[in-house]
Amino acid sequence: SNAERAAALPSWLDHYNLDRHHLGITGIPIDRINNGRGQYS
């Protein structure tokens, strides 16, 4: 159902953007931006 898809979307987006390696950019998308994970102050 649409409600189930909407509930699953945030975790899927986290996986897609934070964990899944993209061959075209040799890494994960979040690593392409400066301090994307908030590791630096």
PDBQT receptor file of N, H, CA, C and O in Angstrom, charges set to zero:
ATOM      1  N   SER A   1       0.835  -1.188   0.000  1.00  0.00    +0.000 N 
ATOM      2  CA  SER A   1       0.000   0.000   0.000  1.00  0.00    +0.000 C 
ATOM      3  C   SER A   1       0.879   1.251   0.000  1.00  0.00    +0.000 C 
ATOM      4  O   SER A   1       2.086   1.183   0.235  1.00  0.00    +0.000 OA
ATOM      5  N   ASN A   2       0.266   2.352  -0.260  1.00  0.00    +0.000 N 
ATOM      6  H   ASN A   2      -0.714   2.407  -0.450  1.00  0.00    +0.000 HD
ATOM      7  CA  ASN A   2       1.000   3.610  -0.284  1.00  0.00    +0.000 C 
ATOM      8  C   ASN A   2       1.559   3.952   1.096  1.00  0.00    +0.000 C 
ATOM      9  O   ASN A   2       2.662   4.488   1.195  1.00  0.00    +0.000 OA
ATOM     10  N   ALA A   3       0.826   3.656   2.145  1.00  0.00    +0.000 N 
ATOM     11  H   ALA A   3      -0.070   3.220   2.065  1.00  0.00    +0.000 HD
ATOM     12  CA  ALA A   3       1.302   3.934   3.507  1.00  0.00    +0.000 C 
ATOM     13  C   ALA A   3       2.544   3.114   3.828  1.00  0.00    +0.000 C 
ATOM     14  O   ALA A   3       3.468   3.612   4.471  1.00  0.00    +0.000 OA
ATOM     15  N   GLU A   4       2.573   1.868   3.387  1.00  0.00    +0.000 N 
ATOM     16  H   GLU A   4       1.823   1.463   2.864  1.00  0.00    +0.000 HD
ATOM     17  CA  GLU A   4       3.749   1.022   3.618  1.00  0.00    +0.000 C 
ATOM     18  C   GLU A   4       4.958   1.547   2.852  1.00  0.00    +0.000 C 
ATOM     19  O   GLU A   4       6.069   1.570   3.381  1.00  0.00    +0.000 OA
ATOM     20  N   ARG A   5       4.747   1.965   1.618  1.00  0.00    +0.000 N 
ATOM     21  H   ARG A   5       3.844   1.946   1.188  1.00  0.00    +0.000 HD
ATOM     22  CA  ARG A   5       5.843   2.545   0.827  1.00  0.00    +0.000 C 
ATOM     23  C   ARG A   5       6.359   3.823   1.473  1.00  0.00    +0.000 C 
ATOM     24  O   ARG A   5       7.570   4.032   1.549  1.00  0.00    +0.000 OA
ATOM     25  N   ALA A   6       5.464   4.672   1.934  1.00  0.00    +0.000 N 
ATOM     26  H   ALA A   6       4.480   4.502   1.872  1.00  0.00    +0.000 HD
ATOM     27  CA  ALA A   6       5.864   5.925   2.580  1.00  0.00    +0.000 C 
ATOM     28  C   ALA A   6       6.637   5.655   3.864  1.00  0.00    +0.000 C 
ATOM     29  O   ALA A   6       7.584   6.376   4.177  1.00  0.00    +0.000 OA
ATOM     30  N   ALA A   7       6.249   4.629   4.609  1.00  0.00    +0.000 N 
ATOM     31  H   ALA A   7       5.479   4.043   4.355  1.00  0.00    +0.000 HD
ATOM     32  CA  ALA A   7       6.946   4.291   5.853  1.00  0.00    +0.000 C 
ATOM     33  C   ALA A   7       8.339   3.734   5.581  1.00  0.00    +0.000 C 
ATOM     34  O   ALA A   7       9.250   3.942   6.382  1.00  0.00    +0.000 OA
ATOM     35  N   ALA A   8       8.520   3.032   4.467  1.00  0.00    +0.000 N 
ATOM     36  H   ALA A   8       7.780   2.863   3.816  1.00  0.00    +0.000 HD
ATOM     37  CA  ALA A   8       9.810   2.417   4.139  1.00  0.00    +0.000 C 
ATOM     38  C   ALA A   8      10.764   3.391   3.452  1.00  0.00    +0.000 C 
ATOM     39  O   ALA A   8      11.967   3.134   3.400  1.00  0.00    +0.000 OA
ATOM     40  N   LEU A   9      10.262   4.484   2.935  1.00  0.00    +0.000 N 
ATOM     41  H   LEU A   9       9.285   4.693   2.977  1.00  0.00    +0.000 HD
ATOM     42  CA  LEU A   9      11.088   5.404   2.150  1.00  0.00    +0.000 C 
ATOM     43  C   LEU A   9      12.272   6.000   2.914  1.00  0.00    +0.000 C 
ATOM     44  O   LEU A   9      13.373   6.004   2.363  1.00  0.00    +0.000 OA
ATOM     45  N   PRO A  10      12.126   6.501   4.134  1.00  0.00    +0.000 N 
ATOM     46  CA  PRO A  10      13.282   7.100   4.813  1.00  0.00    +0.000 C 
ATOM     47  C   PRO A  10      14.464   6.144   4.980  1.00  0.00    +0.000 C 
ATOM     48  O   PRO A  10      15.607   6.544   4.761  1.00  0.00    +0.000 OA
ATOM     49  N   SER A  11      14.216   4.909   5.357  1.00  0.00    +0.000 N 
ATOM     50  H   SER A  11      13.287   4.584   5.535  1.00  0.00    +0.000 HD
ATOM     51  CA  SER A  11      15.335   3.973   5.521  1.00  0.00    +0.000 C 
ATOM     52  C   SER A  11      15.946   3.618   4.175  1.00  0.00    +0.000 C 
ATOM     53  O   SER A  11      17.158   3.422   4.086  1.00  0.00    +0.000 OA
ATOM     54  N   TRP A  12      15.135   3.532   3.125  1.00  0.00    +0.000 N 
ATOM     55  H   TRP A  12      14.150   3.691   3.198  1.00  0.00    +0.000 HD
ATOM     56  CA  TRP A  12      15.675   3.248   1.800  1.00  0.00    +0.000 C 
ATOM     57  C   TRP A  12      16.553   4.408   1.320  1.00  0.00    +0.000 C 
ATOM     58  O   TRP A  12      17.621   4.186   0.750  1.00  0.00    +0.000 OA
ATOM     59  N   LEU A  13      16.102   5.637   1.550  1.00  0.00    +0.000 N 
ATOM     60  H   LEU A  13      15.234   5.817   2.013  1.00  0.00    +0.000 HD
ATOM     61  CA  LEU A  13      16.896   6.794   1.143  1.00  0.00    +0.000 C 
ATOM     62  C   LEU A  13      18.215   6.857   1.903  1.00  0.00    +0.000 C 
ATOM     63  O   LEU A  13      19.246   7.199   1.324  1.00  0.00    +0.000 OA
ATOM     64  N   ASP A  14      18.193   6.532   3.195  1.00  0.00    +0.000 N 
ATOM     65  H   ASP A  14      17.356   6.254   3.665  1.00  0.00    +0.000 HD
ATOM     66  CA  ASP A  14      19.442   6.485   3.964  1.00  0.00    +0.000 C 
ATOM     67  C   ASP A  14      20.400   5.479   3.362  1.00  0.00    +0.000 C 
ATOM     68  O   ASP A  14      21.584   5.770   3.192  1.00  0.00    +0.000 OA
ATOM     69  N   HIS A  15      19.904   4.305   3.041  1.00  0.00    +0.000 N 
ATOM     70  H   HIS A  15      18.942   4.068   3.180  1.00  0.00    +0.000 HD
ATOM     71  CA  HIS A  15      20.760   3.283   2.430  1.00  0.00    +0.000 C 
ATOM     72  C   HIS A  15      21.301   3.777   1.091  1.00  0.00    +0.000 C 
ATOM     73  O   HIS A  15      22.496   3.661   0.821  1.00  0.00    +0.000 OA
ATOM     74  N   TYR A  16      20.436   4.319   0.267  1.00  0.00    +0.000 N 
ATOM     75  H   TYR A  16      19.464   4.413   0.486  1.00  0.00    +0.000 HD
ATOM     76  CA  TYR A  16      20.834   4.741  -1.075  1.00  0.00    +0.000 C 
ATOM     77  C   TYR A  16      21.880   5.850  -1.035  1.00  0.00    +0.000 C 
ATOM     78  O   TYR A  16      22.843   5.823  -1.801  1.00  0.00    +0.000 OA
ATOM     79  N   ASN A  17      21.700   6.812  -0.157  1.00  0.00    +0.000 N 
ATOM     80  H   ASN A  17      20.918   6.834   0.466  1.00  0.00    +0.000 HD
ATOM     81  CA  ASN A  17      22.587   7.977  -0.136  1.00  0.00    +0.000 C 
ATOM     82  C   ASN A  17      23.783   7.844   0.795  1.00  0.00    +0.000 C 
ATOM     83  O   ASN A  17      24.803   8.498   0.575  1.00  0.00    +0.000 OA
ATOM     84  N   LEU A  18      23.686   7.008   1.837  1.00  0.00    +0.000 N 
ATOM     85  H   LEU A  18      22.858   6.476   2.016  1.00  0.00    +0.000 HD
ATOM     86  CA  LEU A  18      24.745   6.949   2.840  1.00  0.00    +0.000 C 
ATOM     87  C   LEU A  18      25.569   5.669   2.798  1.00  0.00    +0.000 C 
ATOM     88  O   LEU A  18      26.737   5.682   3.187  1.00  0.00    +0.000 OA
ATOM     89  N   ASP A  19      24.997   4.580   2.340  1.00  0.00    +0.000 N 
ATOM     90  H   ASP A  19      24.049   4.569   2.024  1.00  0.00    +0.000 HD
ATOM     91  CA  ASP A  19      25.678   3.288   2.437  1.00  0.00    +0.000 C 
ATOM     92  C   ASP A  19      26.036   2.663   1.097  1.00  0.00    +0.000 C 
ATOM     93  O   ASP A  19      27.072   2.007   0.984  1.00  0.00    +0.000 OA
ATOM     94  N   ARG A  20      25.209   2.852   0.088  1.00  0.00    +0.000 N 
ATOM     95  H   ARG A  20      24.368   3.385   0.180  1.00  0.00    +0.000 HD
ATOM     96  CA  ARG A  20      25.388   2.162  -1.189  1.00  0.00    +0.000 C 
ATOM     97  C   ARG A  20      26.504   2.814  -1.991  1.00  0.00    +0.000 C 
ATOM     98  O   ARG A  20      26.490   4.024  -2.218  1.00  0.00    +0.000 OA
ATOM     99  N   HIS A  21      27.460   2.016  -2.415  1.00  0.00    +0.000 N 
ATOM    100  H   HIS A  21      27.471   1.033  -2.231  1.00  0.00    +0.000 HD
ATOM    101  CA  HIS A  21      28.558   2.533  -3.229  1.00  0.00    +0.000 C 
ATOM    102  C   HIS A  21      28.096   2.767  -4.660  1.00  0.00    +0.000 C 
ATOM    103  O   HIS A  21      27.385   1.949  -5.243  1.00  0.00    +0.000 OA
ATOM    104  N   HIS A  22      28.508   3.884  -5.203  1.00  0.00    +0.000 N 
ATOM    105  H   HIS A  22      29.086   4.548  -4.729  1.00  0.00    +0.000 HD
ATOM    106  CA  HIS A  22      28.191   4.243  -6.575  1.00  0.00    +0.000 C 
ATOM    107  C   HIS A  22      29.475   4.141  -7.386  1.00  0.00    +0.000 C 
ATOM    108  O   HIS A  22      30.439   4.859  -7.123  1.00  0.00    +0.000 OA
ATOM    109  N   LEU A  23      29.489   3.268  -8.351  1.00  0.00    +0.000 N 
ATOM    110  H   LEU A  23      28.706   2.684  -8.566  1.00  0.00    +0.000 HD
ATOM    111  CA  LEU A  23      30.699   3.032  -9.127  1.00  0.00    +0.000 C 
ATOM    112  C   LEU A  23      31.145   4.262  -9.905  1.00  0.00    +0.000 C 
ATOM    113  O   LEU A  23      32.345   4.480 -10.073  1.00  0.00    +0.000 OA
ATOM    114  N   GLY A  24      30.220   5.055 -10.375  1.00  0.00    +0.000 N 
ATOM    115  H   GLY A  24      29.245   4.878 -10.239  1.00  0.00    +0.000 HD
ATOM    116  CA  GLY A  24      30.566   6.213 -11.186  1.00  0.00    +0.000 C 
ATOM    117  C   GLY A  24      31.325   7.288 -10.423  1.00  0.00    +0.000 C 
ATOM    118  O   GLY A  24      32.075   8.057 -11.025  1.00  0.00    +0.000 OA
ATOM    119  N   ILE A  25      31.143   7.354  -9.109  1.00  0.00    +0.000 N 
ATOM    120  H   ILE A  25      30.534   6.729  -8.620  1.00  0.00    +0.000 HD
ATOM    121  CA  ILE A  25      31.830   8.381  -8.319  1.00  0.00    +0.000 C 
ATOM    122  C   ILE A  25      32.840   7.766  -7.358  1.00  0.00    +0.000 C 
ATOM    123  O   ILE A  25      33.414   8.471  -6.527  1.00  0.00    +0.000 OA
ATOM    124  N   THR A  26      33.058   6.480  -7.462  1.00  0.00    +0.000 N 
ATOM    125  H   THR A  26      32.592   5.908  -8.137  1.00  0.00    +0.000 HD
ATOM    126  CA  THR A  26      34.026   5.752  -6.644  1.00  0.00    +0.000 C 
ATOM    127  C   THR A  26      33.811   6.025  -5.161  1.00  0.00    +0.000 C 
ATOM    128  O   THR A  26      34.737   6.426  -4.456  1.00  0.00    +0.000 OA
ATOM    129  N   GLY A  27      32.624   5.811  -4.706  1.00  0.00    +0.000 N 
ATOM    130  H   GLY A  27      31.872   5.485  -5.279  1.00  0.00    +0.000 HD
ATOM    131  CA  GLY A  27      32.332   5.999  -3.286  1.00  0.00    +0.000 C 
ATOM    132  C   GLY A  27      30.851   6.167  -3.059  1.00  0.00    +0.000 C 
ATOM    133  O   GLY A  27      30.029   5.776  -3.888  1.00  0.00    +0.000 OA
ATOM    134  N   ILE A  28      30.522   6.748  -1.933  1.00  0.00    +0.000 N 
ATOM    135  H   ILE A  28      31.190   7.065  -1.260  1.00  0.00    +0.000 HD
ATOM    136  CA  ILE A  28      29.123   6.974  -1.614  1.00  0.00    +0.000 C 
ATOM    137  C   ILE A  28      28.809   8.461  -1.759  1.00  0.00    +0.000 C 
ATOM    138  O   ILE A  28      29.684   9.294  -1.524  1.00  0.00    +0.000 OA
ATOM    139  N   PRO A  29      27.582   8.812  -2.139  1.00  0.00    +0.000 N 
ATOM    140  CA  PRO A  29      27.255  10.201  -2.432  1.00  0.00    +0.000 C 
ATOM    141  C   PRO A  29      27.531  11.163  -1.277  1.00  0.00    +0.000 C 
ATOM    142  O   PRO A  29      27.978  12.285  -1.516  1.00  0.00    +0.000 OA
ATOM    143  N   ILE A  30      27.280  10.759  -0.047  1.00  0.00    +0.000 N 
ATOM    144  H   ILE A  30      26.918   9.847   0.147  1.00  0.00    +0.000 HD
ATOM    145  CA  ILE A  30      27.449  11.672   1.082  1.00  0.00    +0.000 C 
ATOM    146  C   ILE A  30      28.905  12.101   1.240  1.00  0.00    +0.000 C 
ATOM    147  O   ILE A  30      29.173  13.176   1.776  1.00  0.00    +0.000 OA
ATOM    148  N   ASP A  31      29.843  11.285   0.784  1.00  0.00    +0.000 N 
ATOM    149  H   ASP A  31      29.625  10.411   0.349  1.00  0.00    +0.000 HD
ATOM    150  CA  ASP A  31      31.253  11.640   0.897  1.00  0.00    +0.000 C 
ATOM    151  C   ASP A  31      31.680  12.711  -0.103  1.00  0.00    +0.000 C 
ATOM    152  O   ASP A  31      32.781  13.252   0.002  1.00  0.00    +0.000 OA
ATOM    153  N   ARG A  32      30.826  13.018  -1.062  1.00  0.00    +0.000 N 
ATOM    154  H   ARG A  32      29.932  12.578  -1.147  1.00  0.00    +0.000 HD
ATOM    155  CA  ARG A  32      31.179  14.018  -2.073  1.00  0.00    +0.000 C 
ATOM    156  C   ARG A  32      30.932  15.438  -1.585  1.00  0.00    +0.000 C 
ATOM    157  O   ARG A  32      31.408  16.389  -2.206  1.00  0.00    +0.000 OA
ATOM    158  N   ILE A  33      30.205  15.602  -0.498  1.00  0.00    +0.000 N 
ATOM    159  H   ILE A  33      29.819  14.829   0.006  1.00  0.00    +0.000 HD
ATOM    160  CA  ILE A  33      29.973  16.948   0.017  1.00  0.00    +0.000 C 
ATOM    161  C   ILE A  33      30.836  17.184   1.253  1.00  0.00    +0.000 C 
ATOM    162  O   ILE A  33      31.190  16.237   1.955  1.00  0.00    +0.000 OA
ATOM    163  N   ASN A  34      31.169  18.419   1.515  1.00  0.00    +0.000 N 
ATOM    164  H   ASN A  34      30.882  19.189   0.944  1.00  0.00    +0.000 HD
ATOM    165  CA  ASN A  34      32.037  18.781   2.621  1.00  0.00    +0.000 C 
ATOM    166  C   ASN A  34      31.309  18.607   3.953  1.00  0.00    +0.000 C 
ATOM    167  O   ASN A  34      30.290  19.255   4.194  1.00  0.00    +0.000 OA
ATOM    168  N   ASN A  35      31.825  17.739   4.811  1.00  0.00    +0.000 N 
ATOM    169  H   ASN A  35      32.652  17.212   4.615  1.00  0.00    +0.000 HD
ATOM    170  CA  ASN A  35      31.297  17.496   6.152  1.00  0.00    +0.000 C 
ATOM    171  C   ASN A  35      29.833  17.060   6.127  1.00  0.00    +0.000 C 
ATOM    172  O   ASN A  35      29.050  17.490   6.974  1.00  0.00    +0.000 OA
ATOM    173  N   GLY A  36      29.460  16.228   5.187  1.00  0.00    +0.000 N 
ATOM    174  H   GLY A  36      30.096  15.879   4.499  1.00  0.00    +0.000 HD
ATOM    175  CA  GLY A  36      28.087  15.771   5.061  1.00  0.00    +0.000 C 
ATOM    176  C   GLY A  36      27.600  14.946   6.234  1.00  0.00    +0.000 C 
ATOM    177  O   GLY A  36      26.406  14.951   6.534  1.00  0.00    +0.000 OA
ATOM    178  N   ARG A  37      28.483  14.248   6.894  1.00  0.00    +0.000 N 
ATOM    179  H   ARG A  37      29.453  14.244   6.651  1.00  0.00    +0.000 HD
ATOM    180  CA  ARG A  37      28.078  13.434   8.037  1.00  0.00    +0.000 C 
ATOM    181  C   ARG A  37      28.212  14.177   9.359  1.00  0.00    +0.000 C 
ATOM    182  O   ARG A  37      27.933  13.606  10.413  1.00  0.00    +0.000 OA
ATOM    183  N   GLY A  38      28.630  15.426   9.325  1.00  0.00    +0.000 N 
ATOM    184  H   GLY A  38      28.857  15.890   8.469  1.00  0.00    +0.000 HD
ATOM    185  CA  GLY A  38      28.731  16.224  10.532  1.00  0.00    +0.000 C 
ATOM    186  C   GLY A  38      29.849  15.799  11.464  1.00  0.00    +0.000 C 
ATOM    187  O   GLY A  38      29.734  15.952  12.680  1.00  0.00    +0.000 OA
ATOM    188  N   GLN A  39      30.935  15.266  10.910  1.00  0.00    +0.000 N 
ATOM    189  H   GLN A  39      31.029  15.142   9.922  1.00  0.00    +0.000 HD
ATOM    190  CA  GLN A  39      32.033  14.767  11.721  1.00  0.00    +0.000 C 
ATOM    191  C   GLN A  39      32.958  15.880  12.188  1.00  0.00    +0.000 C 
ATOM    192  O   GLN A  39      33.733  15.686  13.124  1.00  0.00    +0.000 OA
ATOM    193  N   TYR A  40      32.889  17.028  11.557  1.00  0.00    +0.000 N 
ATOM    194  H   TYR A  40      32.260  17.185  10.796  1.00  0.00    +0.000 HD
ATOM    195  CA  TYR A  40      33.807  18.115  11.879  1.00  0.00    +0.000 C 
ATOM    196  C   TYR A  40      33.018  19.314  12.390  1.00  0.00    +0.000 C 
ATOM    197  O   TYR A  40      31.890  19.558  11.962  1.00  0.00    +0.000 OA
ATOM    198  N   SER A  41      33.611  20.040  13.290  1.00  0.00    +0.000 N 
ATOM    199  H   SER A  41      34.527  19.842  13.638  1.00  0.00    +0.000 HD
ATOM    200  CA  SER A  41      32.908  21.223  13.813  1.00  0.00    +0.000 C 
ATOM    201  C   SER A  41      33.315  22.464  13.055  1.00  0.00    +0.000 C 
ATOM    202  O   SER A  41      32.829  23.556  13.351  1.00  0.00    +0.000 OA
TER     203      SER A  41
